[in-house]
């Protein structure tokens, strides 16, 4: 059962279309807890609303799952994300990992990624400052 949920999860996010959220009820429990470096969302309806907001600014997007490990009721999925945004018009790429806790469905999802790479570096002015700091630190 866990592998079926994981495959549905990967298929859904491989080509992002958050406007088609009917499958989310098959993947996530009603009281899902979703957390990433920026948000914490509780409940499937709130998660659907969050995904819809993301979809409103998305031209296209995809996740390429590069590795996975399943231990008991936890799945670890490494990924590379590619987004083409409407505002600002640009392509955004990031790498990360999702940790899923699964019972009958996913009850908890924790995403780990560099929030600066994904969000802050894409904000005018602030992005340039962050990229400059990262460049100086890497020397």
N, CA, C and O atoms as a GROMACS GRO file, in nm:
protein
  556
    1UNK      N    1   0.082  -0.120   0.000
    1UNK     CA    2   0.000   0.000   0.000
    1UNK      C    3   0.086   0.127   0.000
    1UNK      O    4   0.056   0.223  -0.070
    2UNK      N    5   0.194   0.125   0.080
    2UNK     CA    6   0.282   0.243   0.086
    2UNK      C    7   0.342   0.274  -0.051
    2UNK      O    8   0.349   0.390  -0.091
    3UNK      N    9   0.384   0.170  -0.123
    3UNK     CA   10   0.446   0.194  -0.254
    3UNK      C   11   0.344   0.250  -0.353
    3UNK      O   12   0.380   0.328  -0.441
    4UNK      N   13   0.217   0.211  -0.341
    4UNK     CA   14   0.113   0.266  -0.429
    4UNK      C   15   0.096   0.415  -0.402
    4UNK      O   16   0.086   0.494  -0.495
    5UNK      N   17   0.091   0.453  -0.274
    5UNK     CA   18   0.078   0.594  -0.237
    5UNK      C   19   0.198   0.674  -0.287
    5UNK      O   20   0.182   0.784  -0.340
    6UNK      N   21   0.317   0.618  -0.270
    6UNK     CA   22   0.439   0.687  -0.316
    6UNK      C   23   0.437   0.706  -0.467
    6UNK      O   24   0.473   0.812  -0.516
    7UNK      N   25   0.396   0.605  -0.540
    7UNK     CA   26   0.390   0.616  -0.687
    7UNK      C   27   0.286   0.719  -0.729
    7UNK      O   28   0.311   0.796  -0.822
    8UNK      N   29   0.170   0.723  -0.663
    8UNK     CA   30   0.069   0.825  -0.693
    8UNK      C   31   0.124   0.964  -0.664
    8UNK      O   32   0.102   1.057  -0.741
    9UNK      N   33   0.196   0.978  -0.553
    9UNK     CA   34   0.258   1.104  -0.515
    9UNK      C   35   0.357   1.149  -0.623
    9UNK      O   36   0.351   1.263  -0.669
   10UNK      N   37   0.446   1.059  -0.664
   10UNK     CA   38   0.547   1.092  -0.765
   10UNK      C   39   0.482   1.124  -0.899
   10UNK      O   40   0.524   1.218  -0.967
   11UNK      N   41   0.381   1.049  -0.937
   11UNK     CA   42   0.312   1.076  -1.064
   11UNK      C   43   0.245   1.213  -1.063
   11UNK      O   44   0.249   1.286  -1.162
   12UNK      N   45   0.183   1.247  -0.951
   12UNK     CA   46   0.114   1.375  -0.941
   12UNK      C   47   0.212   1.492  -0.954
   12UNK      O   48   0.184   1.589  -1.024
   13UNK      N   49   0.326   1.482  -0.887
   13UNK     CA   50   0.420   1.594  -0.887
   13UNK      C   51   0.518   1.592  -1.004
   13UNK      O   52   0.589   1.690  -1.027
   14UNK      N   53   0.524   1.483  -1.079
   14UNK     CA   54   0.616   1.477  -1.194
   14UNK      C   55   0.584   1.586  -1.296
   14UNK      O   56   0.675   1.651  -1.348
   15UNK      N   57   0.457   1.607  -1.324
   15UNK     CA   58   0.413   1.719  -1.407
   15UNK      C   59   0.308   1.793  -1.325
   15UNK      O   60   0.193   1.748  -1.316
   16UNK      N   61   0.346   1.903  -1.267
   16UNK     CA   62   0.258   1.973  -1.173
   16UNK      C   63   0.138   2.032  -1.244
   16UNK      O   64   0.151   2.107  -1.342
   17UNK      N   65   0.022   1.998  -1.195
   17UNK     CA   66  -0.103   2.061  -1.235
   17UNK      C   67  -0.190   2.070  -1.110
   17UNK      O   68  -0.276   1.986  -1.086
   18UNK      N   69  -0.165   2.173  -1.031
   18UNK     CA   70  -0.234   2.187  -0.903
   18UNK      C   71  -0.383   2.216  -0.922
   18UNK      O   72  -0.458   2.209  -0.825
   19UNK      N   73  -0.427   2.249  -1.044
   19UNK     CA   74  -0.569   2.272  -1.065
   19UNK      C   75  -0.647   2.141  -1.061
   19UNK      O   76  -0.768   2.141  -1.036
   20UNK      N   77  -0.579   2.030  -1.085
   20UNK     CA   78  -0.643   1.898  -1.077
   20UNK      C   79  -0.607   1.838  -0.942
   20UNK      O   80  -0.513   1.759  -0.932
   21UNK      N   81  -0.681   1.874  -0.839
   21UNK     CA   82  -0.643   1.831  -0.705
   21UNK      C   83  -0.729   1.716  -0.651
   21UNK      O   84  -0.722   1.686  -0.532
   22UNK      N   85  -0.809   1.653  -0.735
   22UNK     CA   86  -0.895   1.544  -0.687
   22UNK      C   87  -0.814   1.425  -0.637
   22UNK      O   88  -0.857   1.356  -0.545
   23UNK      N   89  -0.697   1.401  -0.695
   23UNK     CA   90  -0.614   1.287  -0.651
   23UNK      C   91  -0.554   1.309  -0.512
   23UNK      O   92  -0.511   1.214  -0.447
   24UNK      N   93  -0.550   1.434  -0.467
   24UNK     CA   94  -0.491   1.462  -0.336
   24UNK      C   95  -0.563   1.385  -0.225
   24UNK      O   96  -0.501   1.346  -0.127
   25UNK      N   97  -0.693   1.364  -0.241
   25UNK     CA   98  -0.768   1.288  -0.141
   25UNK      C   99  -0.724   1.142  -0.137
   25UNK      O  100  -0.740   1.074  -0.035
   26UNK      N  101  -0.670   1.092  -0.247
   26UNK     CA  102  -0.619   0.955  -0.251
   26UNK      C  103  -0.479   0.945  -0.191
   26UNK      O  104  -0.439   0.839  -0.143
   27UNK      N  105  -0.405   1.056  -0.194
   27UNK     CA  106  -0.266   1.057  -0.149
   27UNK      C  107  -0.253   1.096  -0.002
   27UNK      O  108  -0.181   1.031   0.074
   28UNK      N  109  -0.324   1.202   0.037
   28UNK     CA  110  -0.309   1.260   0.171
   28UNK      C  111  -0.426   1.227   0.261
   28UNK      O  112  -0.540   1.214   0.216
   29UNK      N  113  -0.396   1.213   0.391
   29UNK     CA  114  -0.504   1.196   0.489
   29UNK      C  115  -0.574   1.331   0.508
   29UNK      O  116  -0.519   1.436   0.474
   30UNK      N  117  -0.695   1.327   0.562
   30UNK     CA  118  -0.773   1.449   0.583
   30UNK      C  119  -0.702   1.548   0.676
   30UNK      O  120  -0.718   1.669   0.662
   31UNK      N  121  -0.623   1.496   0.770
   31UNK     CA  122  -0.555   1.584   0.865
   31UNK      C  123  -0.403   1.587   0.841
   31UNK      O  124  -0.325   1.588   0.936
   32UNK      N  125  -0.365   1.587   0.715
   32UNK     CA  126  -0.224   1.596   0.674
   32UNK      C  127  -0.157   1.716   0.740
   32UNK      O  128  -0.218   1.822   0.756
   33UNK      N  129  -0.031   1.699   0.778
   33UNK     CA  130   0.052   1.810   0.824
   33UNK      C  131   0.165   1.823   0.721
   33UNK      O  132   0.245   1.731   0.703
   34UNK      N  133   0.169   1.938   0.655
   34UNK     CA  134   0.269   1.966   0.552
   34UNK      C  135   0.357   2.078   0.603
   34UNK      O  136   0.308   2.181   0.650
   35UNK      N  137   0.487   2.058   0.594
   35UNK     CA  138   0.580   2.161   0.643
   35UNK      C  139   0.697   2.172   0.547
   35UNK      O  140   0.751   2.071   0.501
   36UNK      N  141   0.735   2.296   0.518
   36UNK     CA  142   0.857   2.323   0.443
   36UNK      C  143   0.926   2.441   0.512
   36UNK      O  144   0.875   2.489   0.613
   37UNK      N  145   1.039   2.490   0.460
   37UNK     CA  146   1.109   2.599   0.530
   37UNK      C  147   1.028   2.728   0.546
   37UNK      O  148   1.066   2.815   0.624
   38UNK      N  149   0.917   2.741   0.473
   38UNK     CA  150   0.842   2.866   0.475
   38UNK      C  151   0.701   2.850   0.532
   38UNK      O  152   0.649   2.943   0.593
   39UNK      N  153   0.639   2.734   0.514
   39UNK     CA  154   0.499   2.714   0.552
   39UNK      C  155   0.481   2.594   0.643
   39UNK      O  156   0.561   2.500   0.644
   40UNK      N  157   0.374   2.600   0.721
   40UNK     CA  158   0.323   2.482   0.790
   40UNK      C  159   0.173   2.483   0.768
   40UNK      O  160   0.104   2.579   0.803
   41UNK      N  161   0.123   2.375   0.711
   41UNK     CA  162  -0.017   2.368   0.672
   41UNK      C  163  -0.078   2.243   0.734
   41UNK      O  164  -0.017   2.136   0.731
   42UNK      N  165  -0.196   2.258   0.790
   42UNK     CA  166  -0.264   2.145   0.852
   42UNK      C  167  -0.400   2.125   0.784
   42UNK      O  168  -0.478   2.219   0.772
   43UNK      N  169  -0.426   2.003   0.742
   43UNK     CA  170  -0.554   1.967   0.684
   43UNK      C  171  -0.552   1.967   0.532
   43UNK      O  172  -0.488   2.052   0.469
   44UNK      N  173  -0.621   1.872   0.474
   44UNK     CA  174  -0.621   1.856   0.327
   44UNK      C  175  -0.681   1.977   0.256
   44UNK      O  176  -0.631   2.016   0.151
   45UNK      N  177  -0.786   2.036   0.311
   45UNK     CA  178  -0.848   2.151   0.244
   45UNK      C  179  -0.753   2.271   0.240
   45UNK      O  180  -0.746   2.342   0.140
   46UNK      N  181  -0.679   2.294   0.349
   46UNK     CA  182  -0.580   2.402   0.350
   46UNK      C  183  -0.465   2.373   0.254
   46UNK      O  184  -0.412   2.464   0.190
   47UNK      N  185  -0.426   2.245   0.243
   47UNK     CA  186  -0.320   2.209   0.149
   47UNK      C  187  -0.367   2.230   0.005
   47UNK      O  188  -0.290   2.280  -0.078
   48UNK      N  189  -0.490   2.194  -0.025
   48UNK     CA  190  -0.544   2.217  -0.160
   48UNK      C  191  -0.546   2.367  -0.192
   48UNK      O  192  -0.512   2.407  -0.304
   49UNK      N  193  -0.584   2.449  -0.094
   49UNK     CA  194  -0.586   2.594  -0.114
   49UNK      C  195  -0.445   2.647  -0.140
   49UNK      O  196  -0.426   2.732  -0.227
   50UNK      N  197  -0.346   2.597  -0.066
   50UNK     CA  198  -0.207   2.636  -0.085
   50UNK      C  199  -0.160   2.598  -0.226
   50UNK      O  200  -0.099   2.680  -0.295
   51UNK      N  201  -0.187   2.475  -0.268
   51UNK     CA  202  -0.147   2.431  -0.402
   51UNK      C  203  -0.217   2.514  -0.510
   51UNK      O  204  -0.156   2.544  -0.613
   52UNK      N  205  -0.342   2.552  -0.487
   52UNK     CA  206  -0.414   2.633  -0.585
   52UNK      C  207  -0.349   2.770  -0.601
   52UNK      O  208  -0.337   2.821  -0.712
   53UNK      N  209  -0.306   2.830  -0.489
   53UNK     CA  210  -0.236   2.959  -0.496
   53UNK      C  211  -0.106   2.946  -0.575
   53UNK      O  212  -0.072   3.033  -0.654
   54UNK      N  213  -0.034   2.836  -0.553
   54UNK     CA  214   0.088   2.812  -0.630
   54UNK      C  215   0.055   2.798  -0.778
   54UNK      O  216   0.126   2.852  -0.864
   55UNK      N  217  -0.052   2.726  -0.808
   55UNK     CA  218  -0.091   2.702  -0.947
   55UNK      C  219  -0.126   2.832  -1.018
   55UNK      O  220  -0.102   2.846  -1.138
   56UNK      N  221  -0.184   2.927  -0.946
   56UNK     CA  222  -0.223   3.055  -1.006
   56UNK      C  223  -0.103   3.131  -1.062
   56UNK      O  224  -0.120   3.213  -1.153
   57UNK      N  225   0.017   3.106  -1.010
   57UNK     CA  226   0.137   3.175  -1.058
   57UNK      C  227   0.227   3.084  -1.140
   57UNK      O  228   0.343   3.117  -1.165
   58UNK      N  229   0.176   2.970  -1.180
   58UNK     CA  230   0.258   2.871  -1.248
   58UNK      C  231   0.221   2.858  -1.395
   58UNK      O  232   0.105   2.838  -1.429
   59UNK      N  233   0.322   2.870  -1.482
   59UNK     CA  234   0.302   2.839  -1.623
   59UNK      C  235   0.317   2.689  -1.641
   59UNK      O  236   0.232   2.623  -1.702
   60UNK      N  237   0.426   2.636  -1.587
   60UNK     CA  238   0.446   2.491  -1.585
   60UNK      C  239   0.547   2.457  -1.478
   60UNK      O  240   0.624   2.542  -1.433
   61UNK      N  241   0.545   2.331  -1.436
   61UNK     CA  242   0.638   2.288  -1.333
   61UNK      C  243   0.647   2.137  -1.328
   61UNK      O  244   0.557   2.066  -1.370
   62UNK      N  245   0.761   2.091  -1.275
   62UNK     CA  246   0.779   1.946  -1.264
   62UNK      C  247   0.880   1.915  -1.154
   62UNK      O  248   0.964   1.997  -1.117
   63UNK      N  249   0.867   1.793  -1.104
   63UNK     CA  250   0.964   1.737  -1.011
   63UNK      C  251   1.026   1.615  -1.079
   63UNK      O  252   0.956   1.531  -1.134
   64UNK      N  253   1.157   1.608  -1.074
   64UNK     CA  254   1.229   1.488  -1.117
   64UNK      C  255   1.277   1.420  -0.990
   64UNK      O  256   1.362   1.474  -0.918
   65UNK      N  257   1.224   1.303  -0.963
   65UNK     CA  258   1.263   1.230  -0.842
   65UNK      C  259   1.390   1.152  -0.873
   65UNK      O  260   1.392   1.068  -0.963
   66UNK      N  261   1.495   1.180  -0.797
   66UNK     CA  262   1.628   1.127  -0.828
   66UNK      C  263   1.669   1.010  -0.741
   66UNK      O  264   1.758   0.933  -0.779
   67UNK      N  265   1.605   0.995  -0.625
   67UNK     CA  266   1.640   0.885  -0.536
   67UNK      C  267   1.526   0.865  -0.436
   67UNK      O  268   1.452   0.959  -0.407
   68UNK      N  269   1.514   0.744  -0.386
   68UNK     CA  270   1.414   0.720  -0.282
   68UNK      C  271   1.459   0.608  -0.191
   68UNK      O  272   1.533   0.518  -0.230
   69UNK      N  273   1.413   0.618  -0.068
   69UNK     CA  274   1.441   0.516   0.031
   69UNK      C  275   1.316   0.503   0.118
   69UNK      O  276   1.257   0.603   0.160
   70UNK      N  277   1.276   0.380   0.145
   70UNK     CA  278   1.159   0.356   0.228
   70UNK      C  279   1.204   0.274   0.348
   70UNK      O  280   1.259   0.165   0.333
   71UNK      N  281   1.178   0.326   0.468
   71UNK     CA  282   1.212   0.258   0.592
   71UNK      C  283   1.086   0.260   0.680
   71UNK      O  284   1.041   0.366   0.723
   72UNK      N  285   1.033   0.143   0.705
   72UNK     CA  286   0.909   0.130   0.782
   72UNK      C  287   0.800   0.216   0.719
   72UNK      O  288   0.762   0.194   0.604
   73UNK      N  289   0.749   0.313   0.795
   73UNK     CA  290   0.641   0.397   0.741
   73UNK      C  291   0.690   0.532   0.689
   73UNK      O  292   0.610   0.624   0.671
   74UNK      N  293   0.821   0.545   0.665
   74UNK     CA  294   0.878   0.671   0.615
   74UNK      C  295   0.937   0.651   0.476
   74UNK      O  296   1.004   0.552   0.448
   75UNK      N  297   0.909   0.748   0.390
   75UNK     CA  298   0.969   0.750   0.257
   75UNK      C  299   1.052   0.878   0.245
   75UNK      O  300   1.008   0.986   0.284
   76UNK      N  301   1.171   0.863   0.190
   76UNK     CA  302   1.262   0.976   0.167
   76UNK      C  303   1.278   0.988   0.016
   76UNK      O  304   1.330   0.897  -0.049
   77UNK      N  305   1.232   1.099  -0.041
   77UNK     CA  306   1.238   1.119  -0.185
   77UNK      C  307   1.322   1.241  -0.217
   77UNK      O  308   1.286   1.353  -0.181
   78UNK      N  309   1.433   1.221  -0.285
   78UNK     CA  310   1.516   1.334  -0.332
   78UNK      C  311   1.460   1.381  -0.465
   78UNK      O  312   1.414   1.300  -0.546
   79UNK      N  313   1.464   1.511  -0.488
   79UNK     CA  314   1.405   1.564  -0.610
   79UNK      C  315   1.477   1.689  -0.659
   79UNK      O  316   1.551   1.756  -0.586
   80UNK      N  317   1.452   1.718  -0.787
   80UNK     CA  318   1.491   1.843  -0.849
   80UNK      C  319   1.364   1.904  -0.905
   80UNK      O  320   1.291   1.840  -0.981
   81UNK      N  321   1.338   2.028  -0.868
   81UNK     CA  322   1.215   2.095  -0.908
   81UNK      C  323   1.246   2.202  -1.012
   81UNK      O  324   1.344   2.275  -0.999
   82UNK      N  325   1.162   2.210  -1.113
   82UNK     CA  326   1.171   2.313  -1.216
   82UNK      C  327   1.036   2.382  -1.227
   82UNK      O  328   0.934   2.316  -1.248
   83UNK      N  329   1.035   2.514  -1.212
   83UNK     CA  330   0.913   2.591  -1.222
   83UNK      C  331   0.930   2.702  -1.324
   83UNK      O  332   1.036   2.764  -1.334
   84UNK      N  333   0.826   2.727  -1.399
   84UNK     CA  334   0.821   2.843  -1.489
   84UNK      C  335   0.709   2.930  -1.436
   84UNK      O  336   0.591   2.894  -1.443
   85UNK      N  337   0.746   3.046  -1.382
   85UNK     CA  338   0.652   3.134  -1.312
   85UNK      C  339   0.597   3.244  -1.402
   85UNK      O  340   0.661   3.286  -1.498
   86UNK      N  341   0.475   3.288  -1.368
   86UNK     CA  342   0.413   3.401  -1.437
   86UNK      C  343   0.466   3.534  -1.383
   86UNK      O  344   0.496   3.625  -1.460
   87UNK      N  345   0.477   3.544  -1.248
   87UNK     CA  346   0.520   3.667  -1.182
   87UNK      C  347   0.627   3.636  -1.079
   87UNK      O  348   0.595   3.568  -0.982
   88UNK      N  349   0.747   3.679  -1.092
   88UNK     CA  350   0.804   3.737  -1.212
   88UNK      C  351   0.824   3.629  -1.317
   88UNK      O  352   0.840   3.511  -1.283
   89UNK      N  353   0.822   3.667  -1.442
   89UNK     CA  354   0.838   3.570  -1.549
   89UNK      C  355   0.982   3.520  -1.544
   89UNK      O  356   1.076   3.591  -1.580
   90UNK      N  357   0.996   3.395  -1.499
   90UNK     CA  358   1.129   3.336  -1.491
   90UNK      C  359   1.119   3.189  -1.460
   90UNK      O  360   1.015   3.139  -1.418
   91UNK      N  361   1.230   3.120  -1.482
   91UNK     CA  362   1.242   2.979  -1.447
   91UNK      C  363   1.315   2.969  -1.314
   91UNK      O  364   1.414   3.039  -1.289
   92UNK      N  365   1.264   2.882  -1.228
   92UNK     CA  366   1.323   2.862  -1.096
   92UNK      C  367   1.353   2.714  -1.080
   92UNK      O  368   1.270   2.628  -1.111
   93UNK      N  369   1.474   2.685  -1.032
   93UNK     CA  370   1.514   2.547  -1.008
   93UNK      C  371   1.560   2.533  -0.864
   93UNK      O  372   1.620   2.624  -0.806
   94UNK      N  373   1.532   2.417  -0.806
   94UNK     CA  374   1.579   2.389  -0.670
   94UNK      C  375   1.587   2.238  -0.651
   94UNK      O  376   1.517   2.161  -0.718
   95UNK      N  377   1.673   2.198  -0.560
   95UNK     CA  378   1.685   2.058  -0.522
   95UNK      C  379   1.642   2.044  -0.378
   95UNK      O  380   1.656   2.137  -0.298
   96UNK      N  381   1.588   1.927  -0.344
   96UNK     CA  382   1.546   1.906  -0.206
   96UNK      C  383   1.511   1.762  -0.179
   96UNK      O  384   1.538   1.672  -0.260
   97UNK      N  385   1.451   1.742  -0.064
   97UNK     CA  386   1.407   1.608  -0.024
   97UNK      C  387   1.274   1.621   0.048
   97UNK      O  388   1.253   1.714   0.127
   98UNK      N  389   1.185   1.526   0.021
   98UNK     CA  390   1.059   1.517   0.093
   98UNK      C  391   1.064   1.393   0.181
   98UNK      O  392   1.103   1.285   0.137
   99UNK      N  393   1.023   1.411   0.306
   99UNK     CA  394   1.010   1.298   0.398
   99UNK      C  395   0.860   1.280   0.420
   99UNK      O  396   0.791   1.370   0.467
  100UNK      N  397   0.812   1.162   0.384
  100UNK     CA  398   0.670   1.132   0.395
  100UNK      C  399   0.649   1.027   0.504
  100UNK      O  400   0.719   0.926   0.508
  101UNK      N  401   0.553   1.051   0.590
  101UNK     CA  402   0.512   0.950   0.688
  101UNK      C  403   0.376   0.898   0.641
  101UNK      O  404   0.282   0.974   0.622
  102UNK      N  405   0.370   0.767   0.623
  102UNK     CA  406   0.255   0.707   0.559
  102UNK      C  407   0.190   0.605   0.652
  102UNK      O  408   0.256   0.517   0.708
  103UNK      N  409   0.060   0.618   0.666
  103UNK     CA  410  -0.021   0.512   0.727
  103UNK      C  411  -0.102   0.454   0.612
  103UNK      O  412  -0.043   0.390   0.524
  104UNK      N  413  -0.233   0.473   0.608
  104UNK     CA  414  -0.309   0.436   0.488
  104UNK      C  415  -0.280   0.535   0.376
  104UNK      O  416  -0.279   0.500   0.259
  105UNK      N  417  -0.258   0.661   0.415
  105UNK     CA  418  -0.223   0.770   0.324
  105UNK      C  419  -0.111   0.849   0.390
  105UNK      O  420  -0.067   0.816   0.500
  106UNK      N  421  -0.065   0.952   0.322
  106UNK     CA  422   0.041   1.037   0.380
  106UNK      C  423  -0.022   1.121   0.491
  106UNK      O  424  -0.117   1.195   0.469
  107UNK      N  425   0.033   1.107   0.611
  107UNK     CA  426  -0.018   1.184   0.725
  107UNK      C  427   0.071   1.304   0.757
  107UNK      O  428   0.028   1.399   0.823
  108UNK      N  429   0.197   1.298   0.709
  108UNK     CA  430   0.290   1.409   0.733
  108UNK      C  431   0.387   1.416   0.616
  108UNK      O  432   0.438   1.315   0.569
  109UNK      N  433   0.411   1.539   0.571
  109UNK     CA  434   0.511   1.563   0.467
  109UNK      C  435   0.598   1.678   0.513
  109UNK      O  436   0.549   1.785   0.548
  110UNK      N  437   0.728   1.653   0.514
  110UNK     CA  438   0.825   1.757   0.549
  110UNK      C  439   0.920   1.772   0.432
  110UNK      O  440   0.989   1.677   0.395
  111UNK      N  441   0.922   1.891   0.372
  111UNK     CA  442   1.012   1.918   0.259
  111UNK      C  443   1.130   2.000   0.308
  111UNK      O  444   1.114   2.098   0.381
  112UNK      N  445   1.248   1.959   0.266
  112UNK     CA  446   1.372   2.030   0.298
  112UNK      C  447   1.432   2.081   0.169
  112UNK      O  448   1.455   2.005   0.075
  113UNK      N  449   1.458   2.211   0.164
  113UNK     CA  450   1.524   2.272   0.049
  113UNK      C  451   1.581   2.406   0.093
  113UNK      O  452   1.548   2.457   0.201
  114UNK      N  453   1.664   2.463   0.009
  114UNK     CA  454   1.725   2.593   0.036
  114UNK      C  455   1.623   2.700  -0.003
  114UNK      O  456   1.602   2.727  -0.122
  115UNK      N  457   1.559   2.761   0.096
  115UNK     CA  458   1.456   2.862   0.070
  115UNK      C  459   1.515   2.982  -0.005
  115UNK      O  460   1.446   3.046  -0.084
  116UNK      N  461   1.640   3.012   0.020
  116UNK     CA  462   1.705   3.122  -0.052
  116UNK      C  463   1.713   3.094  -0.200
  116UNK      O  464   1.684   3.180  -0.283
  117UNK      N  465   1.754   2.972  -0.234
  117UNK     CA  466   1.766   2.932  -0.373
  117UNK      C  467   1.630   2.938  -0.443
  117UNK      O  468   1.620   2.982  -0.558
  118UNK      N  469   1.528   2.894  -0.374
  118UNK     CA  470   1.397   2.884  -0.436
  118UNK      C  471   1.321   3.015  -0.438
  118UNK      O  472   1.262   3.051  -0.540
  119UNK      N  473   1.320   3.087  -0.328
  119UNK     CA  474   1.236   3.206  -0.317
  119UNK      C  475   1.315   3.336  -0.311
  119UNK      O  476   1.302   3.421  -0.398
  120UNK      N  477   1.396   3.350  -0.208
  120UNK     CA  478   1.456   3.480  -0.178
  120UNK      C  479   1.549   3.529  -0.288
  120UNK      O  480   1.558   3.649  -0.312
  121UNK      N  481   1.619   3.437  -0.355
  121UNK     CA  482   1.708   3.480  -0.462
  121UNK      C  483   1.632   3.525  -0.585
  121UNK      O  484   1.693   3.580  -0.678
  122UNK      N  485   1.503   3.505  -0.589
  122UNK     CA  486   1.422   3.544  -0.703
  122UNK      C  487   1.341   3.670  -0.677
  122UNK      O  488   1.258   3.709  -0.760
  123UNK      N  489   1.365   3.735  -0.564
  123UNK     CA  490   1.299   3.861  -0.532
  123UNK      C  491   1.392   3.974  -0.579
  123UNK      O  492   1.510   3.975  -0.544
  124UNK      N  493   1.338   4.070  -0.659
  124UNK     CA  494   1.423   4.180  -0.704
  124UNK      C  495   1.494   4.247  -0.586
  124UNK      O  496   1.438   4.257  -0.477
  125UNK      N  497   1.614   4.291  -0.608
  125UNK     CA  498   1.706   4.356  -0.514
  125UNK      C  499   1.753   4.257  -0.407
  125UNK      O  500   1.873   4.233  -0.395
  126UNK      N  501   1.662   4.200  -0.329
  126UNK     CA  502   1.699   4.104  -0.225
  126UNK      C  503   1.774   3.985  -0.285
  126UNK      O  504   1.872   3.938  -0.227
  127UNK      N  505   1.729   3.938  -0.400
  127UNK     CA  506   1.795   3.825  -0.466
  127UNK      C  507   1.940   3.855  -0.499
  127UNK      O  508   2.028   3.771  -0.477
  128UNK      N  509   1.965   3.973  -0.550
  128UNK     CA  510   2.102   4.012  -0.583
  128UNK      C  511   2.190   4.018  -0.460
  128UNK      O  512   2.306   3.977  -0.464
  129UNK      N  513   2.136   4.067  -0.350
  129UNK     CA  514   2.211   4.075  -0.224
  129UNK      C  515   2.245   3.934  -0.176
  129UNK      O  516   2.359   3.907  -0.138
  130UNK      N  517   2.148   3.845  -0.176
  130UNK     CA  518   2.171   3.708  -0.129
  130UNK      C  519   2.272   3.635  -0.217
  130UNK      O  520   2.361   3.567  -0.166
  131UNK      N  521   2.258   3.650  -0.349
  131UNK     CA  522   2.356   3.585  -0.439
  131UNK      C  523   2.496   3.640  -0.416
  131UNK      O  524   2.594   3.564  -0.421
  132UNK      N  525   2.508   3.770  -0.390
  132UNK     CA  526   2.637   3.831  -0.363
  132UNK      C  527   2.698   3.776  -0.234
  132UNK      O  528   2.817   3.746  -0.229
  133UNK      N  529   2.617   3.764  -0.130
  133UNK     CA  530   2.666   3.710  -0.002
  133UNK      C  531   2.710   3.565  -0.021
  133UNK      O  532   2.816   3.526   0.028
  134UNK      N  533   2.630   3.485  -0.091
  134UNK     CA  534   2.666   3.344  -0.114
  134UNK      C  535   2.797   3.333  -0.192
  134UNK      O  536   2.878   3.244  -0.164
  135UNK      N  537   2.816   3.422  -0.288
  135UNK     CA  538   2.938   3.420  -0.370
  135UNK      C  539   3.060   3.452  -0.282
  135UNK      O  540   3.164   3.388  -0.294
  136UNK      N  541   3.046   3.552  -0.195
  136UNK     CA  542   3.155   3.590  -0.107
  136UNK      C  543   3.186   3.478  -0.007
  136UNK      O  544   3.303   3.453   0.023
  137UNK      N  545   3.083   3.411   0.044
  137UNK     CA  546   3.105   3.302   0.139
  137UNK      C  547   3.171   3.181   0.076
  137UNK      O  548   3.239   3.105   0.145
  138UNK      N  549   3.152   3.163  -0.053
  138UNK     CA  550   3.207   3.045  -0.120
  138UNK      C  551   3.355   3.063  -0.156
  138UNK      O  552   3.419   2.968  -0.199
  139UNK      N  553   3.408   3.183  -0.138
  139UNK     CA  554   3.548   3.208  -0.171
  139UNK      C  555   3.639   3.167  -0.058
  139UNK      O  556   3.761   3.181  -0.068
   0.00000   0.00000   0.00000
